[in-house]
């Protein structure tokens, strides 16, 4: 802890979550990166991590300078009424970033409220305490009072959002606390960062020897310039994307115009066809009207004929009954005729018998007559 060096680094966590590079905390990453390298702390505790912009800045310095520093992130990872509430997606991104980029670092993720986690950390063991929870005056003052005993002698406390444009309670608390503790630095950019030395001046004096007050402007310029470069790059990318989109859309418009022209021609053709078909429809309507009248006439004829058929059916039914009666009479008379035929057959047989007898008797008479004639002849002789 002799000479302060403004390093150049690449924050690897941005490869997992690109939003970290433009988060409200991003403008202070280079300072805390250099601070960790300068102080070489044994333990850093962070109250309020969210996606981990500051957390991963601490870890990046520990990784790059081979420090065994224990970095403890304490957060409920459920959000609050100021920042908004969220689900598991936030802590899942934090865990994935730790897994991919900082697997060998000395890390603790403590998912608790600050008041519940305070008993997990021993008093006088924290070199750097970062307070970035709920930004009301009551919350930040309570966090500071509760966690100050955990700070080592000559330890450092960082407060974010001490120059909030939204006039958070942290602004008021910082104005109050820096009067009580005269050794501090204030960064006005990126929503403000307060650097407080409440338990001794050793580190502060070393920073003063390195002209830290002048370096504040360098970090502010560096952060603002970096943000502008990112924004410029993003805007240039957006411009290129927009140009490509405009070119693509212009091509699409030309294609649409060609389609519209073709479709307009087709519409004109359809209009001609529709006119022709309308005439045909009118003709069909006239035919349908004429045929409807014919159908109505046929329906009237059918109705009349149906009535005639019903009358005929009634006559047929009556005549059928008469025929059935006649059939019954014919059947009865046929039986009588059969009886008569039988009687006639019997009588015919009797007549035949009689005729045979008469014939026989006639023959006998003829024989008698012949005999009488012969007798007569003999007597005359």
C-alpha positions in Angstrom: 0.0 0.0 0.0 2.5 2.6 -1.2 1.8 3.8 -4.7 -1.6 4.1 -6.2 -1.8 2.8 -9.8 -4.6 3.5 -12.3 -4.8 0.2 -14.0 -6.4 -0.9 -17.2 -8.6 -4.0 -17.1 -11.4 -5.9 -18.7 -14.4 -6.7 -16.6 -15.1 -10.3 -17.5 -18.6 -10.4 -16.0 -19.8 -8.2 -18.9 -19.4 -11.2 -21.1 -22.3 -12.8 -19.2 -24.3 -9.7 -18.6 -23.6 -6.8 -20.9 -25.9 -4.5 -18.9 -23.3 -4.3 -16.2 -21.2 -1.9 -18.4 -24.0 0.7 -18.4 -25.5 0.1 -14.9 -25.6 3.1 -12.5 -22.6 1.6 -10.6 -20.4 1.0 -13.6 -18.7 4.4 -13.4 -17.0 3.4 -10.1 -15.7 0.0 -11.2 -12.3 1.3 -12.2 -11.8 3.1 -8.9 -12.7 0.1 -6.6 -10.7 -2.2 -8.9 -7.6 0.0 -8.2 -8.7 0.4 -4.5 -8.6 -3.3 -3.9 -5.2 -3.6 -5.6 -4.0 -0.7 -3.4 -5.5 -1.9 0.0 -5.2 -5.7 -0.6 -8.0 -6.4 1.9 -8.6 -9.7 3.6 -12.4 -9.3 3.6 -14.9 -7.2 1.6 -18.6 -7.2 2.6 -21.2 -5.8 0.2 -24.8 -5.0 1.4 -26.9 -5.1 -1.7 -25.6 -6.8 -4.8 -28.5 -7.2 -7.4 -26.8 -8.2 -10.7 -23.3 -7.7 -9.1 -21.8 -4.7 -10.9 -19.7 -3.6 -7.9 -19.4 -7.2 -6.6 -17.7 -8.4 -9.8 -15.5 -5.4 -9.9 -14.1 -6.4 -6.5 -13.7 -9.9 -7.7 -12.0 -8.9 -10.9 -9.3 -7.1 -9.0 -8.8 -10.1 -6.6 -8.5 -12.4 -9.6 -6.1 -10.2 -11.6 -3.8 -9.6 -8.6 -4.0 -13.1 -7.2 -5.6 -12.0 -3.9 -7.2 -14.5 -1.5 -9.6 -11.8 -0.3 -13.0 -13.1 0.9 -15.7 -11.2 -0.9 -19.1 -11.6 0.7 -22.3 -10.5 -1.1 -25.4 -10.1 1.1 -28.8 -9.6 -0.6 -32.3 -11.0 -0.4 -32.3 -11.1 -4.2 -36.0 -10.3 -4.2 -35.7 -6.5 -4.8 -37.3 -3.6 -2.8 -39.9 -0.9 -3.2 -37.4 1.5 -4.7 -35.6 -0.7 -7.2 -38.6 -2.9 -7.8 -39.2 -6.6 -7.1 -38.0 -9.5 -9.2 -37.7 -13.3 -9.4 -35.0 -15.9 -9.4 -33.6 -14.8 -12.7 -31.3 -12.2 -11.0 -29.5 -14.5 -8.6 -29.3 -17.1 -11.3 -27.3 -14.7 -13.5 -25.0 -13.9 -10.5 -24.4 -17.6 -9.8 -23.7 -18.3 -13.4 -21.2 -15.4 -13.6 -19.4 -16.7 -10.5 -19.3 -20.2 -12.0 -17.9 -19.2 -15.4 -15.7 -16.3 -14.5 -14.6 -16.5 -10.8 -14.7 -20.2 -9.8 -11.4 -20.0 -7.8 -12.2 -16.8 -5.9 -13.0 -16.8 -2.2 -16.7 -15.9 -2.4 -19.8 -16.1 -0.2 -23.3 -15.4 -1.5 -25.5 -14.8 1.6 -29.2 -14.7 0.7 -30.5 -12.8 3.8 -31.8 -9.5 4.9 -29.0 -7.3 6.2 -30.3 -7.3 9.7 -30.4 -11.1 9.7 -26.9 -11.5 8.2 -25.1 -9.2 10.6 -24.6 -12.1 13.1 -22.8 -14.1 10.3 -19.9 -11.7 10.3 -17.5 -11.2 13.2 -16.8 -7.7 14.6 -13.7 -5.9 13.4 -13.1 -8.3 10.4 -14.1 -6.2 7.4 -11.6 -4.1 5.4 -14.1 -2.7 2.9 -17.8 -2.4 3.6 -20.0 -1.4 0.7 -23.5 -0.2 1.5 -25.9 -0.2 -1.4 -29.3 -1.3 -0.1 -32.6 0.5 0.2 -31.8 4.2 -0.5 -34.0 5.8 2.1 -32.4 7.9 4.9 -33.7 5.5 7.6 -32.5 2.4 5.8 -28.9 3.6 5.0 -28.4 5.1 8.5 -29.6 1.9 10.0 -27.3 -0.2 7.8 -24.3 2.0 8.7 -25.0 1.9 12.4 -25.6 -1.9 12.4 -22.6 -2.8 10.3 -20.0 -0.3 11.5 -18.8 -2.6 14.3 -17.9 -5.2 11.7 -15.3 -2.8 10.2 -11.6 -3.1 11.0 -9.6 -0.2 12.3 -8.6 1.9 9.2 -11.3 0.2 7.3 -13.3 1.8 4.4 -17.0 2.3 3.9 -18.4 2.9 0.5 -21.9 4.4 0.0 -23.5 4.4 -3.4 -26.1 6.9 -4.6 -24.8 9.8 -2.5 -25.3 12.2 -5.5 -28.6 10.8 -6.8 -30.5 12.9 -9.2 -33.7 11.5 -7.7 -32.7 13.0 -4.3 -32.6 9.7 -2.4 -32.2 9.6 1.3 -28.6 8.5 0.8 -27.9 12.1 -0.4 -29.0 13.5 2.9 -27.3 10.9 4.9 -24.0 11.4 3.1 -24.1 15.2 3.7 -24.7 14.5 7.4 -22.1 11.7 7.9 -19.2 13.4 6.2 -19.5 16.2 8.7 -19.1 13.7 11.5 -16.2 12.0 9.8 -14.0 14.6 8.2 -11.9 12.1 6.1 -13.8 11.1 3.0 -13.9 11.4 -0.8 -17.0 12.1 -2.9 -17.5 11.0 -6.5 -20.3 13.0 -8.1 -20.7 10.9 -11.3 -22.6 7.7 -11.7 -25.2 8.6 -9.0 -22.3 9.3 -6.6 -20.0 7.2 -4.5 -19.0 8.2 -1.0 -15.7 6.9 0.4 -15.6 7.2 4.2 -12.8 6.4 6.6 -14.6 6.2 10.0 -12.1 4.1 12.0 -8.7 5.7 11.4 -6.8 7.7 8.9 -4.0 5.3 7.8 -5.5 4.5 4.4 -6.8 8.0 3.9 -3.3 9.5 4.5 -1.8 7.1 2.1 -4.3 8.1 -0.5 -3.6 11.8 0.2 0.1 11.1 -0.4 -1.0 9.7 -3.8 -2.9 12.9 -4.6 -6.2 11.1 -4.6 -8.2 14.3 -4.6 -6.8 15.0 -8.1 -7.4 11.4 -9.2 -11.1 11.8 -8.5 -11.4 13.9 -11.6 -9.4 11.4 -13.6 -11.8 8.6 -12.5 -14.8 10.8 -13.2 -13.5 11.7 -16.6 -12.5 8.1 -17.3 -16.0 6.8 -16.3 -17.8 9.5 -18.2 -15.6 9.0 -21.3 -16.1 5.2 -21.1 -19.8 5.6 -20.8 -19.9 8.0 -23.7 -17.8 5.6 -25.8 -20.1 2.7 -24.9 -23.1 4.9 -25.8 -21.4 6.0 -29.0 -20.6 2.4 -29.9 -24.2 1.4 -29.1 -25.5 4.3 -31.1 -23.2 3.6 -34.0 -24.4 0.0 -33.9 -28.0 1.1 -33.7 -27.4 3.5 -36.6 -25.9 0.6 -38.6 -28.8 -1.6 -37.6 -31.2 1.1 -38.5 -29.5 1.7 -41.9 -29.6 -2.0 -42.6 -33.2 -2.0 -41.5 -34.0 1.0 -43.7 -32.3 -0.6 -46.7 -34.1 -3.8 -46.1 -37.4 -2.0 -45.6 -36.8 0.1 -48.7 -36.3 -3.2 -50.7 -39.5 -4.5 -49.1 -41.3 -1.3 -50.0 -40.2 -1.7 -53.6 -41.4 -5.3 -53.6 -44.6 -4.2 -52.0 -45.0 -1.4 -54.6 -44.5 -4.0 -57.4 -46.9 -6.3 -55.7 -49.4 -3.4 -55.3 -49.0 -2.6 -59.0 -49.5 -6.2 -60.0 -52.4 -6.5 -57.6 -54.0 -3.3 -58.9 -53.9 -4.8 -62.3 -55.5 -8.0 -61.0 -58.1 -5.9 -59.2 -59.0 -4.1 -62.4 -59.3 -7.5 -64.1 -61.4 -8.8 -61.2 -63.6 -5.7 -61.5 -64.2 -6.5 -65.2 -65.0 -10.1 -64.2 -67.2 -8.9 -61.4 -69.1 -6.6 -63.7 -69.6 -9.5 -66.2 -70.5 -11.9 -63.4 -72.9 -9.3 -61.9 -74.7 -9.2 -65.3 -74.8 -13.0 -65.3 -76.1 -13.0 -61.7 -78.8 -10.6 -62.7 -79.8 -12.9 -65.6 -79.7 -15.8 -63.2 -81.9 -13.9 -60.7 -84.4 -13.2 -63.5 -84.4 -16.8 -64.5 -84.7 -17.9 -60.9 -87.7 -15.5 -60.5 -89.3 -16.9 -63.6 -88.6 -20.5 -62.4 -89.9 -19.6 -59.0 -93.2 -18.6 -60.5 -93.2 -21.8 -62.5 -92.5 -23.8 -59.4 -95.3 -22.0 -57.5 -97.6 -22.9 -60.4 -96.4 -26.5 -60.3 -96.8 -26.5 -56.5 -100.4 -25.3 -57.0 -101.0 -28.0 -59.6 -99.4 -30.6 -57.4 -101.6 -29.5 -54.5 -104.7 -29.8 -56.7 -103.5 -33.2 -58.1 -102.7 -34.3 -54.6 -106.3 -33.6 -53.6 -107.5 -35.5 -56.6 -105.2 -38.4 -55.8 -106.5 -38.3 -52.2 -110.1 -38.4 -53.6 -109.0 -41.3 -56.0 -107.4 -43.1 -53.0 -110.7 -42.8 -51.1 -112.6 -44.1 -54.2 -110.0 -46.9 -54.6 -110.4 -47.8 -50.9 -114.2 -47.9 -51.3 -114.0 -49.9 -54.5 -111.4 -52.2 -52.9 -113.9 -52.9 -50.1 -116.6 -53.6 -52.8 -114.2 -55.8 -54.7 -113.4 -57.7 -51.5 -117.1 -58.1 -50.9 -117.6 -59.3 -54.5 -114.6 -61.6 -54.1 -116.3 -63.1 -51.0 -119.5 -63.5 -53.0 -117.7 -65.0 -56.0 -115.9 -67.3 -53.6 -119.2 -68.3 -52.1 -120.8 -68.7 -55.6 -117.7 -70.6 -56.8 -118.3 -73.1 -53.9 -121.9 -73.3 -55.0 -121.0 -73.9 -58.6 -118.5 -76.5 -57.5 -121.3 -78.2 -55.6 -123.5 -77.9 -58.7 -120.8 -79.2 -60.9 -120.4 -82.2 -58.5 -124.2 -82.7 -58.7 -124.2 -82.4 -62.5 -121.3 -84.8 -62.7 -123.2 -87.3 -60.6 -126.3 -86.8 -62.6 -124.4 -87.0 -65.8 -123.1 -90.3 -64.6 -126.6 -91.4 -63.8 -127.8 -90.2 -67.3 -124.9 -92.1 -68.9 -126.0 -95.2 -66.9 -129.6 -94.6 -68.0 -128.5 -94.0 -71.6 -126.6 -97.3 -71.5 -129.6 -99.1 -70.2 -131.9 -97.4 -72.8 -129.4 -98.4 -75.5 -129.3 -102.0 -74.2 -133.0 -102.1 -74.0 -133.3 -100.5 -77.4 -131.0 -103.2 -78.8 -133.2 -105.8 -77.0 -136.3 -104.2 -78.5 -134.7 -104.2 -81.9 -133.9 -107.8 -81.4 -137.5 -108.5 -80.4 -138.8 -106.5 -83.3 -136.6 -108.5 -85.7 -137.7 -111.7 -84.1 -141.3 -110.6 -84.4 -140.7 -109.7 -88.1 -139.2 -113.1 -88.8 -142.0 -114.8 -87.0 -144.5 -112.9 -89.0 -142.9 -113.9 -92.2 -143.0 -117.6 -91.2 -146.6 -117.5 -90.4 -147.5 -115.9 -93.7 -145.8 -118.6 -95.5 
